[in-house]
Amino acid sequence: MRHVEHVMGTVFSFDVRDPVDAREGVAEAVAWLHRVDATFSTYRPDSPVSRLGRGEIGLADCPEEVAEVLGLCEAVARTSEGYFTARPGGRLDPSAIVKGWAVERASRILTRAGAPNHCVNGGGDMWLAGSAAPGRPWRVGVAHPLRAGELAAVVAGTDLAVATSGTAERGPHILDPHTGRPATALASITLVGASLTMVDAYATAAFAMGGAAREWVARLDGVEAFAVTADGGTWRTPGFPLCP
């Protein structure tokens, strides 16, 4: 079963490979994504996060998921030495972790519904649950940020999170929190690991770091990276699951 949903300002796709009727599970996962959007959208002036950012309400007045996400943001900020922040430009915006976190929860909904082999893709951030077919891993192409229509790499894996940060879709929009200026050393960086919540946030932090990202990712447990630099060069950490 395949399903496409427009939510959170991007496109989410579901690819279920189990021989079951997954419509109810997908519907529940989609409803969850819309709930996340209503809670965390910085484009909706009435969302709890928007109201919290303006000081109109306190954290105790928000859905419990807001405290959970902001706690995760604080943890990533510490791990990344401040290169990740929930307040880019001084405005409350935890979006850089919300999408991966939401996809992970949507995946758990599908697994509970009897579909453990599936892919959920939230605007290019992907959770590859189980396998694509018996004995066959999922394969994911990483778009080249400087060459339209080309792939920079192909990743293969099972039970794998894949997240990319870069300039291809929105231009230089990720700020280096230490300088306040857009990060420009990398064109894109793709991280893989066991948690999409973490690799989604780590990818944003790594992009903001630029050239320092390679050494930083190498110190992270269970996370690997592939990067395209601004001049078109590439590098990867030794364990990145690159297909030949």
C-alpha positions as protocol buffer text, in pm:
chain_id: "A"
residue {
  index: 1
  type: MET
  ca { x: 0 y: 0 z: 0 }
}
residue {
  index: 2
  type: ARG
  ca { x: 118 y: 351 z: -80 }
}
residue {
  index: 3
  type: HIS
  ca { x: -20 y: 682 z: 43 }
}
residue {
  index: 4
  type: VAL
  ca { x: 85 y: 1046 z: 1 }
}
residue {
  index: 5
  type: GLU
  ca { x: -18 y: 1320 z: 245 }
}
residue {
  index: 6
  type: HIS
  ca { x: 49 y: 1695 z: 233 }
}
residue {
  index: 7
  type: VAL
  ca { x: 108 y: 1812 z: 589 }
}
residue {
  index: 8
  type: MET
  ca { x: 357 y: 2018 z: 793 }
}
residue {
  index: 9
  type: GLY
  ca { x: 440 y: 2221 z: 484 }
}
residue {
  index: 10
  type: THR
  ca { x: 582 y: 1925 z: 295 }
}
residue {
  index: 11
  type: VAL
  ca { x: 491 y: 1586 z: 147 }
}
residue {
  index: 12
  type: PHE
  ca { x: 482 y: 1267 z: 353 }
}
residue {
  index: 13
  type: SER
  ca { x: 469 y: 931 z: 180 }
}
residue {
  index: 14
  type: PHE
  ca { x: 394 y: 585 z: 317 }
}
residue {
  index: 15
  type: ASP
  ca { x: 514 y: 267 z: 147 }
}
residue {
  index: 16
  type: VAL
  ca { x: 386 y: -45 z: 324 }
}
residue {
  index: 17
  type: ARG
  ca { x: 532 y: -376 z: 206 }
}
residue {
  index: 18
  type: ASP
  ca { x: 338 y: -619 z: 430 }
}
residue {
  index: 19
  type: PRO
  ca { x: 53 y: -824 z: 278 }
}
residue {
  index: 20
  type: VAL
  ca { x: -207 y: -671 z: 513 }
}
residue {
  index: 21
  type: ASP
  ca { x: -482 y: -412 z: 489 }
}
residue {
  index: 22
  type: ALA
  ca { x: -292 y: -117 z: 632 }
}
residue {
  index: 23
  type: ARG
  ca { x: -550 y: 150 z: 561 }
}
residue {
  index: 24
  type: GLU
  ca { x: -655 y: 192 z: 924 }
}
residue {
  index: 25
  type: GLY
  ca { x: -295 y: 214 z: 1044 }
}
residue {
  index: 26
  type: VAL
  ca { x: -204 y: 467 z: 776 }
}
residue {
  index: 27
  type: ALA
  ca { x: -513 y: 674 z: 861 }
}
residue {
  index: 28
  type: GLU
  ca { x: -410 y: 680 z: 1228 }
}
residue {
  index: 29
  type: ALA
  ca { x: -53 y: 778 z: 1134 }
}
residue {
  index: 30
  type: VAL
  ca { x: -181 y: 1057 z: 908 }
}
residue {
  index: 31
  type: ALA
  ca { x: -409 y: 1187 z: 1185 }
}
residue {
  index: 32
  type: TRP
  ca { x: -106 y: 1193 z: 1414 }
}
residue {
  index: 33
  type: LEU
  ca { x: 95 y: 1402 z: 1165 }
}
residue {
  index: 34
  type: HIS
  ca { x: -186 y: 1657 z: 1138 }
}
residue {
  index: 35
  type: ARG
  ca { x: -201 y: 1675 z: 1518 }
}
residue {
  index: 36
  type: VAL
  ca { x: 173 y: 1742 z: 1526 }
}
residue {
  index: 37
  type: ASP
  ca { x: 131 y: 2015 z: 1265 }
}
residue {
  index: 38
  type: ALA
  ca { x: -147 y: 2181 z: 1464 }
}
residue {
  index: 39
  type: THR
  ca { x: 69 y: 2172 z: 1778 }
}
residue {
  index: 40
  type: PHE
  ca { x: 412 y: 2270 z: 1647 }
}
residue {
  index: 41
  type: SER
  ca { x: 354 y: 2480 z: 1335 }
}
residue {
  index: 42
  type: THR
  ca { x: 530 y: 2816 z: 1355 }
}
residue {
  index: 43
  type: TYR
  ca { x: 315 y: 2935 z: 1062 }
}
residue {
  index: 44
  type: ARG
  ca { x: -10 y: 2900 z: 1258 }
}
residue {
  index: 45
  type: PRO
  ca { x: -43 y: 3191 z: 1500 }
}
residue {
  index: 46
  type: ASP
  ca { x: -283 y: 2989 z: 1717 }
}
residue {
  index: 47
  type: SER
  ca { x: -59 y: 2680 z: 1755 }
}
residue {
  index: 48
  type: PRO
  ca { x: 65 y: 2608 z: 2110 }
}
residue {
  index: 49
  type: VAL
  ca { x: 428 y: 2654 z: 1999 }
}
residue {
  index: 50
  type: SER
  ca { x: 353 y: 2992 z: 1840 }
}
residue {
  index: 51
  type: ARG
  ca { x: 165 y: 3106 z: 2149 }
}
residue {
  index: 52
  type: LEU
  ca { x: 440 y: 2972 z: 2378 }
}
residue {
  index: 53
  type: GLY
  ca { x: 702 y: 3158 z: 2176 }
}
residue {
  index: 54
  type: ARG
  ca { x: 510 y: 3483 z: 2215 }
}
residue {
  index: 55
  type: GLY
  ca { x: 477 y: 3428 z: 2590 }
}
residue {
  index: 56
  type: GLU
  ca { x: 97 y: 3406 z: 2580 }
}
residue {
  index: 57
  type: ILE
  ca { x: 95 y: 3065 z: 2752 }
}
residue {
  index: 58
  type: GLY
  ca { x: 339 y: 2861 z: 2959 }
}
residue {
  index: 59
  type: LEU
  ca { x: 479 y: 2516 z: 2896 }
}
residue {
  index: 60
  type: ALA
  ca { x: 228 y: 2365 z: 3139 }
}
residue {
  index: 61
  type: ASP
  ca { x: -52 y: 2498 z: 2917 }
}
residue {
  index: 62
  type: CYS
  ca { x: 77 y: 2312 z: 2609 }
}
residue {
  index: 63
  type: PRO
  ca { x: 16 y: 1950 z: 2505 }
}
residue {
  index: 64
  type: GLU
  ca { x: 262 y: 1720 z: 2682 }
}
residue {
  index: 65
  type: GLU
  ca { x: 443 y: 1653 z: 2353 }
}
residue {
  index: 66
  type: VAL
  ca { x: 576 y: 2010 z: 2354 }
}
residue {
  index: 67
  type: ALA
  ca { x: 774 y: 1954 z: 2674 }
}
residue {
  index: 68
  type: GLU
  ca { x: 900 y: 1623 z: 2534 }
}
residue {
  index: 69
  type: VAL
  ca { x: 1027 y: 1783 z: 2213 }
}
residue {
  index: 70
  type: LEU
  ca { x: 1184 y: 2082 z: 2386 }
}
residue {
  index: 71
  type: GLY
  ca { x: 1364 y: 1843 z: 2620 }
}
residue {
  index: 72
  type: LEU
  ca { x: 1503 y: 1660 z: 2318 }
}
residue {
  index: 73
  type: CYS
  ca { x: 1611 y: 1993 z: 2169 }
}
residue {
  index: 74
  type: GLU
  ca { x: 1803 y: 2078 z: 2486 }
}
residue {
  index: 75
  type: ALA
  ca { x: 1979 y: 1740 z: 2477 }
}
residue {
  index: 76
  type: VAL
  ca { x: 2085 y: 1784 z: 2114 }
}
residue {
  index: 77
  type: ALA
  ca { x: 2199 y: 2142 z: 2182 }
}
residue {
  index: 78
  type: ARG
  ca { x: 2432 y: 2011 z: 2453 }
}
residue {
  index: 79
  type: THR
  ca { x: 2561 y: 1724 z: 2238 }
}
residue {
  index: 80
  type: SER
  ca { x: 2624 y: 1956 z: 1944 }
}
residue {
  index: 81
  type: GLU
  ca { x: 2797 y: 2226 z: 2148 }
}
residue {
  index: 82
  type: GLY
  ca { x: 2525 y: 2474 z: 2062 }
}
residue {
  index: 83
  type: TYR
  ca { x: 2518 y: 2417 z: 1686 }
}
residue {
  index: 84
  type: PHE
  ca { x: 2160 y: 2294 z: 1725 }
}
residue {
  index: 85
  type: THR
  ca { x: 1909 y: 2534 z: 1875 }
}
residue {
  index: 86
  type: ALA
  ca { x: 1533 y: 2542 z: 1919 }
}
residue {
  index: 87
  type: ARG
  ca { x: 1553 y: 2921 z: 1888 }
}
residue {
  index: 88
  type: PRO
  ca { x: 1714 y: 2998 z: 1552 }
}
residue {
  index: 89
  type: GLY
  ca { x: 1732 y: 3373 z: 1514 }
}
residue {
  index: 90
  type: GLY
  ca { x: 1594 y: 3409 z: 1868 }
}
residue {
  index: 91
  type: ARG
  ca { x: 1247 y: 3274 z: 1779 }
}
residue {
  index: 92
  type: LEU
  ca { x: 1110 y: 2950 z: 1927 }
}
residue {
  index: 93
  type: ASP
  ca { x: 1111 y: 2698 z: 1643 }
}
residue {
  index: 94
  type: PRO
  ca { x: 1180 y: 2329 z: 1719 }
}
residue {
  index: 95
  type: SER
  ca { x: 1099 y: 2229 z: 1359 }
}
residue {
  index: 96
  type: ALA
  ca { x: 1446 y: 2082 z: 1300 }
}
residue {
  index: 97
  type: ILE
  ca { x: 1363 y: 1794 z: 1534 }
}
residue {
  index: 98
  type: VAL
  ca { x: 984 y: 1774 z: 1505 }
}
residue {
  index: 99
  type: LYS
  ca { x: 962 y: 1612 z: 1163 }
}
residue {
  index: 100
  type: GLY
  ca { x: 1192 y: 1320 z: 1242 }
}
residue {
  index: 101
  type: TRP
  ca { x: 1024 y: 1273 z: 1581 }
}
residue {
  index: 102
  type: ALA
  ca { x: 680 y: 1271 z: 1417 }
}
residue {
  index: 103
  type: VAL
  ca { x: 787 y: 1020 z: 1149 }
}
residue {
  index: 104
  type: GLU
  ca { x: 926 y: 787 z: 1415 }
}
residue {
  index: 105
  type: ARG
  ca { x: 595 y: 791 z: 1603 }
}
residue {
  index: 106
  type: ALA
  ca { x: 402 y: 737 z: 1278 }
}
residue {
  index: 107
  type: SER
  ca { x: 619 y: 433 z: 1208 }
}
residue {
  index: 108
  type: ARG
  ca { x: 538 y: 287 z: 1549 }
}
residue {
  index: 109
  type: ILE
  ca { x: 168 y: 329 z: 1472 }
}
residue {
  index: 110
  type: LEU
  ca { x: 208 y: 128 z: 1150 }
}
residue {
  index: 111
  type: THR
  ca { x: 402 y: -146 z: 1328 }
}
residue {
  index: 112
  type: ARG
  ca { x: 129 y: -176 z: 1593 }
}
residue {
  index: 113
  type: ALA
  ca { x: -123 y: -204 z: 1309 }
}
residue {
  index: 114
  type: GLY
  ca { x: 53 y: -518 z: 1182 }
}
residue {
  index: 115
  type: ALA
  ca { x: 275 y: -360 z: 915 }
}
residue {
  index: 116
  type: PRO
  ca { x: 636 y: -381 z: 1042 }
}
residue {
  index: 117
  type: ASN
  ca { x: 792 y: -350 z: 695 }
}
residue {
  index: 118
  type: HIS
  ca { x: 740 y: 1 z: 567 }
}
residue {
  index: 119
  type: CYS
  ca { x: 904 y: 329 z: 473 }
}
residue {
  index: 120
  type: VAL
  ca { x: 779 y: 666 z: 596 }
}
residue {
  index: 121
  type: ASN
  ca { x: 928 y: 962 z: 411 }
}
residue {
  index: 122
  type: GLY
  ca { x: 872 y: 1309 z: 556 }
}
residue {
  index: 123
  type: GLY
  ca { x: 1008 y: 1561 z: 310 }
}
residue {
  index: 124
  type: GLY
  ca { x: 1324 y: 1356 z: 253 }
}
residue {
  index: 125
  type: ASP
  ca { x: 1372 y: 1244 z: 613 }
}
residue {
  index: 126
  type: MET
  ca { x: 1306 y: 870 z: 613 }
}
residue {
  index: 127
  type: TRP
  ca { x: 1252 y: 581 z: 848 }
}
residue {
  index: 128
  type: LEU
  ca { x: 1311 y: 245 z: 679 }
}
residue {
  index: 129
  type: ALA
  ca { x: 1135 y: -9 z: 900 }
}
residue {
  index: 130
  type: GLY
  ca { x: 1205 y: -378 z: 851 }
}
residue {
  index: 131
  type: SER
  ca { x: 1296 y: -464 z: 494 }
}
residue {
  index: 132
  type: ALA
  ca { x: 1173 y: -381 z: 145 }
}
residue {
  index: 133
  type: ALA
  ca { x: 1116 y: -752 z: 73 }
}
residue {
  index: 134
  type: PRO
  ca { x: 1225 y: -1078 z: 238 }
}
residue {
  index: 135
  type: GLY
  ca { x: 1605 y: -1073 z: 245 }
}
residue {
  index: 136
  type: ARG
  ca { x: 1623 y: -741 z: 59 }
}
residue {
  index: 137
  type: PRO
  ca { x: 1717 y: -410 z: 226 }
}
residue {
  index: 138
  type: TRP
  ca { x: 1565 y: -76 z: 144 }
}
residue {
  index: 139
  type: ARG
  ca { x: 1761 y: 138 z: -102 }
}
residue {
  index: 140
  type: VAL
  ca { x: 1743 y: 518 z: -86 }
}
residue {
  index: 141
  type: GLY
  ca { x: 1891 y: 768 z: -328 }
}
residue {
  index: 142
  type: VAL
  ca { x: 2049 y: 1087 z: -192 }
}
residue {
  index: 143
  type: ALA
  ca { x: 1982 y: 1376 z: -431 }
}
residue {
  index: 144
  type: HIS
  ca { x: 2287 y: 1569 z: -542 }
}
residue {
  index: 145
  type: PRO
  ca { x: 2246 y: 1925 z: -410 }
}
residue {
  index: 146
  type: LEU
  ca { x: 2446 y: 2084 z: -694 }
}
residue {
  index: 147
  type: ARG
  ca { x: 2337 y: 1874 z: -993 }
}
residue {
  index: 148
  type: ALA
  ca { x: 1963 y: 1866 z: -1050 }
}
residue {
  index: 149
  type: GLY
  ca { x: 1828 y: 1522 z: -1132 }
}
residue {
  index: 150
  type: GLU
  ca { x: 2144 y: 1338 z: -1021 }
}
residue {
  index: 151
  type: LEU
  ca { x: 2211 y: 1122 z: -716 }
}
residue {
  index: 152
  type: ALA
  ca { x: 2511 y: 1187 z: -495 }
}
residue {
  index: 153
  type: ALA
  ca { x: 2487 y: 847 z: -324 }
}
residue {
  index: 154
  type: VAL
  ca { x: 2264 y: 546 z: -263 }
}
residue {
  index: 155
  type: VAL
  ca { x: 2208 y: 414 z: 89 }
}
residue {
  index: 156
  type: ALA
  ca { x: 2097 y: 59 z: 173 }
}
residue {
  index: 157
  type: GLY
  ca { x: 1973 y: -72 z: 505 }
}
residue {
  index: 158
  type: THR
  ca { x: 1703 y: -216 z: 728 }
}
residue {
  index: 159
  type: ASP
  ca { x: 1557 y: -48 z: 1036 }
}
residue {
  index: 160
  type: LEU
  ca { x: 1749 y: 264 z: 938 }
}
residue {
  index: 161
  type: ALA
  ca { x: 1690 y: 637 z: 979 }
}
residue {
  index: 162
  type: VAL
  ca { x: 1808 y: 867 z: 697 }
}
residue {
  index: 163
  type: ALA
  ca { x: 1802 y: 1248 z: 722 }
}
residue {
  index: 164
  type: THR
  ca { x: 1949 y: 1515 z: 495 }
}
residue {
  index: 165
  type: SER
  ca { x: 2007 y: 1884 z: 553 }
}
residue {
  index: 166
  type: GLY
  ca { x: 2113 y: 2110 z: 269 }
}
residue {
  index: 167
  type: THR
  ca { x: 2055 y: 2402 z: 39 }
}
residue {
  index: 168
  type: ALA
  ca { x: 1899 y: 2226 z: -262 }
}
residue {
  index: 169
  type: GLU
  ca { x: 1534 y: 2294 z: -178 }
}
residue {
  index: 170
  type: ARG
  ca { x: 1538 y: 2617 z: 23 }
}
residue {
  index: 171
  type: GLY
  ca { x: 1877 y: 2774 z: -42 }
}
residue {
  index: 172
  type: PRO
  ca { x: 2106 y: 2876 z: 246 }
}
residue {
  index: 173
  type: HIS
  ca { x: 1849 y: 2874 z: 531 }
}
residue {
  index: 174
  type: ILE
  ca { x: 2035 y: 2696 z: 815 }
}
residue {
  index: 175
  type: LEU
  ca { x: 2207 y: 2945 z: 1044 }
}
residue {
  index: 176
  type: ASP
  ca { x: 2526 y: 2892 z: 1239 }
}
residue {
  index: 177
  type: PRO
  ca { x: 2396 y: 2984 z: 1586 }
}
residue {
  index: 178
  type: HIS
  ca { x: 2742 y: 3103 z: 1688 }
}
residue {
  index: 179
  type: THR
  ca { x: 2766 y: 3364 z: 1412 }
}
residue {
  index: 180
  type: GLY
  ca { x: 2401 y: 3425 z: 1321 }
}
residue {
  index: 181
  type: ARG
  ca { x: 2491 y: 3384 z: 953 }
}
residue {
  index: 182
  type: PRO
  ca { x: 2386 y: 3110 z: 708 }
}
residue {
  index: 183
  type: ALA
  ca { x: 2614 y: 2807 z: 704 }
}
residue {
  index: 184
  type: THR
  ca { x: 2769 y: 2772 z: 359 }
}
residue {
  index: 185
  type: ALA
  ca { x: 3062 y: 2527 z: 383 }
}
residue {
  index: 186
  type: LEU
  ca { x: 2845 y: 2226 z: 291 }
}
residue {
  index: 187
  type: ALA
  ca { x: 2588 y: 2185 z: 14 }
}
residue {
  index: 188
  type: SER
  ca { x: 2426 y: 1890 z: 194 }
}
residue {
  index: 189
  type: ILE
  ca { x: 2491 y: 1634 z: 462 }
}
residue {
  index: 190
  type: THR
  ca { x: 2309 y: 1303 z: 506 }
}
residue {
  index: 191
  type: LEU
  ca { x: 2313 y: 1121 z: 838 }
}
residue {
  index: 192
  type: VAL
  ca { x: 2201 y: 765 z: 910 }
}
residue {
  index: 193
  type: GLY
  ca { x: 2138 y: 594 z: 1241 }
}
residue {
  index: 194
  type: ALA
  ca { x: 1888 y: 407 z: 1456 }
}
residue {
  index: 195
  type: SER
  ca { x: 1667 y: 705 z: 1552 }
}
residue {
  index: 196
  type: LEU
  ca { x: 1521 y: 950 z: 1303 }
}
residue {
  index: 197
  type: THR
  ca { x: 1449 y: 1195 z: 1585 }
}
residue {
  index: 198
  type: MET
  ca { x: 1819 y: 1217 z: 1656 }
}
residue {
  index: 199
  type: VAL
  ca { x: 1963 y: 1201 z: 1304 }
}
residue {
  index: 200
  type: ASP
  ca { x: 1715 y: 1465 z: 1186 }
}
residue {
  index: 201
  type: ALA
  ca { x: 1836 y: 1707 z: 1454 }
}
residue {
  index: 202
  type: TYR
  ca { x: 2200 y: 1600 z: 1422 }
}
residue {
  index: 203
  type: ALA
  ca { x: 2189 y: 1663 z: 1046 }
}
residue {
  index: 204
  type: THR
  ca { x: 2085 y: 2023 z: 1108 }
}
residue {
  index: 205
  type: ALA
  ca { x: 2362 y: 2068 z: 1364 }
}
residue {
  index: 206
  type: ALA
  ca { x: 2620 y: 1904 z: 1138 }
}
residue {
  index: 207
  type: PHE
  ca { x: 2527 y: 2128 z: 846 }
}
residue {
  index: 208
  type: ALA
  ca { x: 2567 y: 2435 z: 1069 }
}
residue {
  index: 209
  type: MET
  ca { x: 2914 y: 2310 z: 1173 }
}
residue {
  index: 210
  type: GLY
  ca { x: 3041 y: 2288 z: 817 }
}
residue {
  index: 211
  type: GLY
  ca { x: 3393 y: 2150 z: 803 }
}
residue {
  index: 212
  type: ALA
  ca { x: 3392 y: 2049 z: 1170 }
}
residue {
  index: 213
  type: ALA
  ca { x: 3101 y: 1811 z: 1115 }
}
residue {
  index: 214
  type: ARG
  ca { x: 3311 y: 1515 z: 1003 }
}
residue {
  index: 215
  type: GLU
  ca { x: 3504 y: 1488 z: 1327 }
}
residue {
  index: 216
  type: TRP
  ca { x: 3192 y: 1554 z: 1536 }
}
residue {
  index: 217
  type: VAL
  ca { x: 2981 y: 1284 z: 1367 }
}
residue {
  index: 218
  type: ALA
  ca { x: 3268 y: 1037 z: 1407 }
}
residue {
  index: 219
  type: ARG
  ca { x: 3232 y: 1079 z: 1784 }
}
residue {
  index: 220
  type: LEU
  ca { x: 2858 y: 1005 z: 1783 }
}
residue {
  index: 221
  type: ASP
  ca { x: 2757 y: 651 z: 1873 }
}
residue {
  index: 222
  type: GLY
  ca { x: 2583 y: 468 z: 1588 }
}
residue {
  index: 223
  type: VAL
  ca { x: 2562 y: 766 z: 1350 }
}
residue {
  index: 224
  type: GLU
  ca { x: 2733 y: 792 z: 1010 }
}
residue {
  index: 225
  type: ALA
  ca { x: 2750 y: 1074 z: 756 }
}
residue {
  index: 226
  type: PHE
  ca { x: 2792 y: 1150 z: 387 }
}
residue {
  index: 227
  type: ALA
  ca { x: 2848 y: 1512 z: 281 }
}
residue {
  index: 228
  type: VAL
  ca { x: 2871 y: 1716 z: -38 }
}
residue {
  index: 229
  type: THR
  ca { x: 3080 y: 2028 z: 11 }
}
residue {
  index: 230
  type: ALA
  ca { x: 3001 y: 2366 z: -140 }
}
residue {
  index: 231
  type: ASP
  ca { x: 3267 y: 2315 z: -409 }
}
residue {
  index: 232
  type: GLY
  ca { x: 3124 y: 1975 z: -510 }
}
residue {
  index: 233
  type: GLY
  ca { x: 3362 y: 1750 z: -319 }
}
residue {
  index: 234
  type: THR
  ca { x: 3238 y: 1467 z: -99 }
}
residue {
  index: 235
  type: TRP
  ca { x: 3338 y: 1291 z: 221 }
}
residue {
  index: 236
  type: ARG
  ca { x: 3188 y: 1018 z: 439 }
}
residue {
  index: 237
  type: THR
  ca { x: 3251 y: 852 z: 772 }
}
residue {
  index: 238
  type: PRO
  ca { x: 3386 y: 495 z: 750 }
}
residue {
  index: 239
  type: GLY
  ca { x: 3061 y: 317 z: 843 }
}
residue {
  index: 240
  type: PHE
  ca { x: 2826 y: 501 z: 608 }
}
residue {
  index: 241
  type: PRO
  ca { x: 2621 y: 231 z: 427 }
}
residue {
  index: 242
  type: LEU
  ca { x: 2703 y: 345 z: 75 }
}
residue {
  index: 243
  type: CYS
  ca { x: 2594 y: 121 z: -213 }
}
residue {
  index: 244
  type: PRO
  ca { x: 2848 y: 68 z: -493 }
}
